[in-house]
């Protein structure tokens, strides 16, 4: 698949890395200017800030709207940085263009809604501006591509994707699950599309930003979108995932940005995929064992035997057939599920015999 794309033509730290940084929300003119000046001193060229803030539930700070746009004009005038805001409606587009915003991004809730995407695309018809599209909230690659196709069809050719992870009810390490295989597949499908990583929203905690940045670089991402605030602990929104400009500069200074032309890059990328998939496998096995322990407790309370032979045979038959359809030898599937079943039985026996 190919989109009709042109280079983003954005200022970057080097040929491999473009950084977009700034606070989650534009809270006040003083906060915006203080943060922007600190970032500019560290060499950052693109300043981002949330002007309209769609919140999951009502009652939180939802942005100043148009009132904040002159603050970004001032950032541009006094620091020379380009400015970047999120737009979610045609009215947002109109106002952001009126105040000379340089770059737009589309949020995850908006990219998940084809009606909203088409309305924004119609508002952008005939406009030449870089637009960065975040992945939808749920892991739906076709929806993500479709959002970019709608923009491309009205003439937006300076397009990029932002990987910000995917929502999950079962949150553990990350605020949003990385699921790196999805942006990797996006790169395979649209090889000339720049992809940015948003480690702030993936991690949800500032201590996860550095390793996520490095992983994105190792996977050949083109840039980073990072939330940076002059006083993150007192931020009005998403305080835990924001870092100071000093910390951002430190993280960027430690990044290893690899040469894409080295012949071993392909196998490095594939190994990263294997690592990510192995992590997912371990997480799924852990979830399965948790359910097995609940079954063990039920068996104990109802005086049932641990081993249910008919159920075990059913699992082996079903998964063996499934494995064949997936190109995996049935003996391999049998070995895997025998080991899983053995561990399940062990854990249930512990539960039943526990006094």
N, C-alpha and C positions, 0 to 999 in steps of 0.2 A: 504494500500500500504506500502511496506517495501523496503528500500534501504539497501544494505549490508554495514553497517557502523561500524566503530571503533571509540573509544574515540578520540577527537581532541588532547588530551595530550598537552594542552597549559597552560602556567603559568597563574594563576588567583589570584584575590584579596581574594577570599574565594571560598567555594565549589559551590556557586550560581552565581558568577559574574566574567567574564573575560572582561578586558578593553583593547581595542586597540586604541591608541591615537597617534596623530602626525599631521603635517601640511597638508593642502590640496595638496600643491605642494612642492617638493624639489627645493627651489629657488637658494640656494647657499650652499656651504659646511659650512660656518659659521652659517647660519640660521638653517640648519639641526642639527649641533652639539649643538648649544645653546639650541634649543628646546628639543632635546633628553636628554641632561644632566639635564635640569630642570624637565622633566617628570620622569627621573630615580630617581631623588632626592625625588619625590613625591610618589615613590613606583610603578610606571608603569613598566610593564614587556614586553610590545609589542609595538614597534614603527612602525607607518605607515606613508607613504609619497607617493604622486603621482609623479611618474617618467615620465610616458607617460600620458598626459592629453588631452583626446579627448574633444574638446570644441563644443558647439552648433553651433557657427559660427566661420569662420576662422578669424585670426587677433589677437586673444588673446594668452596668454602664454600657450604653449602646452607641456611644460616640457622639461627637458634637455636630457631625454633618457638615454642611456648607460653612459654618462658622470656623472650622479648622482649616479649610483650604487656603486662606490667605497666609496662614502660618507656614504652609509648605511652599508657597510662593517666596516667602522670606528666606526659607532654607536655601532655595535655589539661588536667590539673589546674593546672599551673604557667604555661602560656602561653595557655590558652583556645582553642588551635587545635583544629579537628576533625582526626580521624585516619583514615587510609586504608591498607588493606592488600590484598594479593592473596590470594585464596582459590582453591584448586584441587580441594578434596575436601569432602564433607559434614562431615568432622571439623574442617577449617579453619573452615568456616562456624560450627559450634557453638562453637568456642573463641573466635573473633573476636567473636561476639555476647555471649558470657559476659563478655569484658573490655571491652565497651562501645565497640567500634570503630564509627565513624560511617558510613564509606563503604567499599564493597568494589570491587575491580577483578578482572576475569577476564583471565588472561594469554593470550597468542597460542597457546601449545601446548594450553591447555584449550579455548579457543573453537573449535579445529579438531576437537574430539572430541565428537560428539553424545551419546555415552554419559556422558561426564564432565559435560557441560552439563546433561543431564537430572537427574543425581544432585544437582548443586548446586541446580538449580531446585527439586527436591523438598524439599531441606533448607531452602530459603528460603520455602516456602509459608506464607503468613500473616504474613510479616515485611515491615515497611515500612522499607526502607533504600535509599539510592541505590546502584545497581550500574552500573559502567562496564565495557564489554566491549571488549577489544582485538581488532583484526582477526586472523583466523587467520594462521598462518605463511605460507601460500601465498595468492596473490591469488584468493580465492573469495568473491565478494560474497554469494552465496546462503547459504554456510555461516555467514558473519558475521551476516546477518539472521536465519538460523535459530537461532543461539545466543541472540539477543535475544528472539526469539519464544517460546522455551522459558521464559525468565524471565518474560516478560509474561503468559504463560498461567497462571502460578501466582500472579499478583497483584503482581509487581514492576512498578510504573508509573513510578518515578523512575529512568529508564534513560538512558544515554548511550553513545556509541561513542568509542573511542580509536583513532586512526590512528597505528600505530607502524611502518608500512612492511612490506615483504614480503621474505622470504629469497630469495637468489639465489646460485648457485654462482659467478657471474661478478662478484665484488665489485670496484668501482672507487672511486667517490667515496664512496658511502654504505655503511653497515653493512647497512641494509635499504632496498631501493628504494622511494622515495616513492609512485610510481604514483598521483599525485593524482587521476587520473580515476576511481579506484574510490571513495574517499570522496565525490567530487563526485556520482557516480551514486547513492551511498547517500543523500545529501542530496536528490537529485531524487526518489528513490523514497519516502523517509520524511522529508518536509520539516520536521516538527516535532521531529525527533530531534536533541538537542545532540551536537555532535562536538568532541572534544578532539584535540589533536595532541601526540604524544610525540616531540619532536625529538631527545631523547637517544638513543633506540633507532634512529631513522631515520638519524641522522648517524653515531653511533658515535664521534665525535670532538668535543670541546668547542668547537672553532672553527667547527663547522657549526651550532651550536645557534641563534645569533642570526639568520642568514638563514632558517633553517627556521621559526623562530617568526614572522618577518615574513611569510613566504609563507603560513603558515597563517592569519594575520590577514587578509591580502589576499584569501584565499579564503572568508572569512566564518566561520571556525571559532569555536566558543564558548569554548574554553579551552585551557590548556596543562598537560601533565604533564611536569615537568622534574626530572631527578635532580640534587640539590644536596647536597654533603657538606662538612663543616667542614675536611677535609684530603683532597681528592680524589686527590692523587697517591699516597696511601698507603691508598686504599680497598681493601677485601678482594675486591670484585667490580666489574667494569666501570669501572675507574679513569679510563680515557681519555675517557669520555663524561659525567663528572660535573663540576660547577662549584661554586665556593664561593657562599654566599649573597650576598656582595658583588658577584660577577660577575653572578649572577642578577638582582639589583636593577638593575645597570647595563643589562643587556639589556632588561629590562622597561621601563626608563625611556626607551629609544630607540625602542620599538615605536610604529609609526603604526597606530592603530586607526581604521579608516574607518567612516563613517556608512553603515549598511546602507540607509538610506532614500533616498540620493542616486540619481537615475535612471540615472547612468552606471555604477552598480555591476554591473549585469548584463553589460555589454560588457567591463568589466574582468575579471570572473570568466571569461568566455569566452576572452578573450585569454590569461589565465593557463593555461587548458586548452591553447590552441594552442601556447604556449611549451613546456609540458611534453611535448606530443605531438611537437613538433619536436625536442626533446632526445632523445626515444626514437627518432625516425627517424634522427637522426645516429648514435646509438649502434648501431642495427641496420645501417646502411650501413657503419660502421667494422668491425663483426663480419663482414659479408659480404666486404669487401675483404681481411680477414685470411685468410678461407678461400680467396679467389681467389689470394692470394699463395702459399698452400700448394699449390694446384693448379699454379701457375706453376713452383714448385720441382720438382714431380713431372714436369711436362712437360719441364723441362730435363734431369732425370736420365734420362728415357726417350726423349729426342730427338724430342719431339712438337712439332707446330706450335701456335702460340698460338691461332689462330682455328679453332674447330670450328663450321662453319656450321650443321650440323644441330642442334647443341645450342642455338645462339643462336636459331634459328627456333622451336625447341620452347619456349624461355623466353618469347618474344614472344607466341606463340599461347596458351600457358597463362595468362599474366598478363593478356593482353587479355580473354580470356573471364572471368577472375576479376574484373577491373575492371568489366565490364558487370554482373555479378551484384551488385557492391557499389555500383552507381549511378555509376560513374566512366566517362567516355567512353574507348573503346579508344585513340583517338589520344593522349589524355593519358597513359595507361599506357605506350603505345609510346614516347613522348618520354622519359618517366622512365627506362625500362629501357634505351633506347638510350644515354642519358647514363651510366648505371651501367655498362653493358657496355663503353663506350668507355674509362672509367677503369680497369675491370678489365683490359682488354687492355693499356693503357699500363703498368700496374704489372707484369703478367706479362712483357711485353717487356723491362722493366728487369731483371727477375730472370734471364731467359734470357740476356741479353747481358752480364750482370755477370761480370767475370773473377774 
